[in-house]
């Protein structure tokens, strides 16, 4: 039996976020560095596979991203509850 090669994992460098609070540190060290995500927050949820599949199909059908469709849905939701 052939010997398996060992993979050595290098530790990730520590982010340079001296003096930043925990939420600020997360934003400054991750995807928050992207200009299009500045001053934005993630809204997420766990949904059934069928819901995910419907969203993906709608993205293709409408030629929009899931981000665009979710923003549209939330805008409609806010308008619905604002009028009550």
C-alpha atoms as an extended CHARMM CRD file, in Angstrom:
* protein
*
        84  EXT
         1         1  UNK       CA              0.0000000000        0.0000000000        0.0000000000  PROA      1               0.0000000000
         2         2  UNK       CA              1.3880000000        3.3940000000       -0.9730000000  PROA      2               0.0000000000
         3         3  UNK       CA              2.0790000000        5.9140000000        1.7510000000  PROA      3               0.0000000000
         4         4  UNK       CA             -0.1960000000        8.9480000000        1.7950000000  PROA      4               0.0000000000
         5         5  UNK       CA              1.3900000000       12.3510000000        1.4850000000  PROA      5               0.0000000000
         6         6  UNK       CA              0.8410000000       14.5600000000        4.5010000000  PROA      6               0.0000000000
         7         7  UNK       CA             -0.6120000000       17.9730000000        3.9040000000  PROA      7               0.0000000000
         8         8  UNK       CA              0.6780000000       20.7040000000        6.1520000000  PROA      8               0.0000000000
         9         9  UNK       CA             -1.7990000000       23.4430000000        6.8700000000  PROA      9               0.0000000000
        10        10  UNK       CA             -0.4140000000       26.8980000000        7.4310000000  PROA      10              0.0000000000
        11        11  UNK       CA             -2.0910000000       28.9840000000       10.1160000000  PROA      11              0.0000000000
        12        12  UNK       CA             -3.9880000000       32.0130000000        8.8820000000  PROA      12              0.0000000000
        13        13  UNK       CA             -2.3270000000       35.3280000000        9.6850000000  PROA      13              0.0000000000
        14        14  UNK       CA             -3.9660000000       37.2810000000       12.4730000000  PROA      14              0.0000000000
        15        15  UNK       CA             -5.9900000000       40.2570000000       11.1950000000  PROA      15              0.0000000000
        16        16  UNK       CA             -4.6450000000       43.7080000000       12.0060000000  PROA      16              0.0000000000
        17        17  UNK       CA             -7.6590000000       45.1180000000       13.8270000000  PROA      17              0.0000000000
        18        18  UNK       CA             -6.0970000000       46.6550000000       16.9050000000  PROA      18              0.0000000000
        19        19  UNK       CA             -8.6780000000       48.5880000000       18.8710000000  PROA      19              0.0000000000
        20        20  UNK       CA            -11.6370000000       47.4410000000       16.7430000000  PROA      20              0.0000000000
        21        21  UNK       CA            -14.7100000000       45.9950000000       18.3910000000  PROA      21              0.0000000000
        22        22  UNK       CA            -15.6610000000       42.4150000000       17.5000000000  PROA      22              0.0000000000
        23        23  UNK       CA            -18.2720000000       43.3520000000       14.8250000000  PROA      23              0.0000000000
        24        24  UNK       CA            -15.9270000000       45.9300000000       13.3250000000  PROA      24              0.0000000000
        25        25  UNK       CA            -13.1310000000       43.3810000000       13.2620000000  PROA      25              0.0000000000
        26        26  UNK       CA            -15.2900000000       40.8930000000       11.3830000000  PROA      26              0.0000000000
        27        27  UNK       CA            -16.2060000000       43.5070000000        8.8060000000  PROA      27              0.0000000000
        28        28  UNK       CA            -12.6460000000       44.7430000000        8.3460000000  PROA      28              0.0000000000
        29        29  UNK       CA            -11.1000000000       41.3030000000        7.9180000000  PROA      29              0.0000000000
        30        30  UNK       CA            -13.5950000000       39.4770000000        5.7240000000  PROA      30              0.0000000000
        31        31  UNK       CA            -15.8340000000       40.1400000000        2.7750000000  PROA      31              0.0000000000
        32        32  UNK       CA            -16.6120000000       43.5050000000        4.3400000000  PROA      32              0.0000000000
        33        33  UNK       CA            -13.5050000000       44.8060000000        2.5800000000  PROA      33              0.0000000000
        34        34  UNK       CA            -15.4730000000       44.7980000000       -0.6730000000  PROA      34              0.0000000000
        35        35  UNK       CA            -16.6440000000       48.2720000000       -1.6390000000  PROA      35              0.0000000000
        36        36  UNK       CA            -20.0660000000       46.9960000000       -2.7260000000  PROA      36              0.0000000000
        37        37  UNK       CA            -20.6350000000       45.5710000000        0.7790000000  PROA      37              0.0000000000
        38        38  UNK       CA            -19.5910000000       48.6210000000        2.7730000000  PROA      38              0.0000000000
        39        39  UNK       CA            -22.1840000000       49.6130000000        5.3980000000  PROA      39              0.0000000000
        40        40  UNK       CA            -24.2660000000       46.4940000000        4.6870000000  PROA      40              0.0000000000
        41        41  UNK       CA            -25.1960000000       43.5270000000        6.8830000000  PROA      41              0.0000000000
        42        42  UNK       CA            -25.9730000000       39.9080000000        6.0970000000  PROA      42              0.0000000000
        43        43  UNK       CA            -29.5650000000       38.7200000000        6.4350000000  PROA      43              0.0000000000
        44        44  UNK       CA            -29.7430000000       34.9370000000        6.2890000000  PROA      44              0.0000000000
        45        45  UNK       CA            -32.0510000000       32.0500000000        7.0390000000  PROA      45              0.0000000000
        46        46  UNK       CA            -32.3830000000       28.3020000000        6.7140000000  PROA      46              0.0000000000
        47        47  UNK       CA            -34.9880000000       27.1840000000        4.1920000000  PROA      47              0.0000000000
        48        48  UNK       CA            -36.0770000000       23.8690000000        2.6680000000  PROA      48              0.0000000000
        49        49  UNK       CA            -34.2530000000       22.6670000000       -0.4300000000  PROA      49              0.0000000000
        50        50  UNK       CA            -37.4050000000       23.2740000000       -2.4960000000  PROA      50              0.0000000000
        51        51  UNK       CA            -37.4160000000       26.9620000000       -1.5090000000  PROA      51              0.0000000000
        52        52  UNK       CA            -33.7720000000       27.2840000000       -2.5290000000  PROA      52              0.0000000000
        53        53  UNK       CA            -34.5220000000       25.5760000000       -5.8590000000  PROA      53              0.0000000000
        54        54  UNK       CA            -37.4500000000       27.9370000000       -6.5310000000  PROA      54              0.0000000000
        55        55  UNK       CA            -35.2620000000       30.9550000000       -5.8180000000  PROA      55              0.0000000000
        56        56  UNK       CA            -32.5170000000       29.6860000000       -8.1380000000  PROA      56              0.0000000000
        57        57  UNK       CA            -35.0540000000       29.0270000000      -10.9120000000  PROA      57              0.0000000000
        58        58  UNK       CA            -36.5350000000       32.5050000000      -10.4630000000  PROA      58              0.0000000000
        59        59  UNK       CA            -33.0450000000       34.0250000000      -10.6610000000  PROA      59              0.0000000000
        60        60  UNK       CA            -32.5310000000       32.3740000000      -14.0290000000  PROA      60              0.0000000000
        61        61  UNK       CA            -36.0200000000       33.2110000000      -15.2710000000  PROA      61              0.0000000000
        62        62  UNK       CA            -35.7750000000       36.8870000000      -14.2800000000  PROA      62              0.0000000000
        63        63  UNK       CA            -32.0490000000       37.2150000000      -15.0700000000  PROA      63              0.0000000000
        64        64  UNK       CA            -31.4310000000       38.6300000000      -11.5950000000  PROA      64              0.0000000000
        65        65  UNK       CA            -29.2280000000       37.6720000000       -8.6640000000  PROA      65              0.0000000000
        66        66  UNK       CA            -30.6450000000       36.1890000000       -5.4860000000  PROA      66              0.0000000000
        67        67  UNK       CA            -29.4940000000       39.4020000000       -3.7730000000  PROA      67              0.0000000000
        68        68  UNK       CA            -31.6760000000       41.4680000000       -6.1200000000  PROA      68              0.0000000000
        69        69  UNK       CA            -34.7080000000       39.2040000000       -5.6800000000  PROA      69              0.0000000000
        70        70  UNK       CA            -34.3780000000       39.0970000000       -1.8920000000  PROA      70              0.0000000000
        71        71  UNK       CA            -34.0590000000       42.8810000000       -1.7410000000  PROA      71              0.0000000000
        72        72  UNK       CA            -37.2210000000       43.1730000000       -3.8570000000  PROA      72              0.0000000000
        73        73  UNK       CA            -39.0680000000       40.7240000000       -1.5940000000  PROA      73              0.0000000000
        74        74  UNK       CA            -38.0170000000       42.5600000000        1.5750000000  PROA      74              0.0000000000
        75        75  UNK       CA            -39.0490000000       45.9080000000        0.1000000000  PROA      75              0.0000000000
        76        76  UNK       CA            -42.5110000000       44.4390000000       -0.6430000000  PROA      76              0.0000000000
        77        77  UNK       CA            -42.6980000000       43.0140000000        2.8930000000  PROA      77              0.0000000000
        78        78  UNK       CA            -41.8220000000       46.3600000000        4.4800000000  PROA      78              0.0000000000
        79        79  UNK       CA            -44.4220000000       48.1450000000        2.3540000000  PROA      79              0.0000000000
        80        80  UNK       CA            -47.0520000000       45.5670000000        3.3360000000  PROA      80              0.0000000000
        81        81  UNK       CA            -46.5160000000       46.0910000000        7.0720000000  PROA      81              0.0000000000
        82        82  UNK       CA            -46.0250000000       49.8440000000        6.7940000000  PROA      82              0.0000000000
        83        83  UNK       CA            -49.5390000000       50.2310000000        5.3710000000  PROA      83              0.0000000000
        84        84  UNK       CA            -51.2110000000       48.4670000000        8.3130000000  PROA      84              0.0000000000
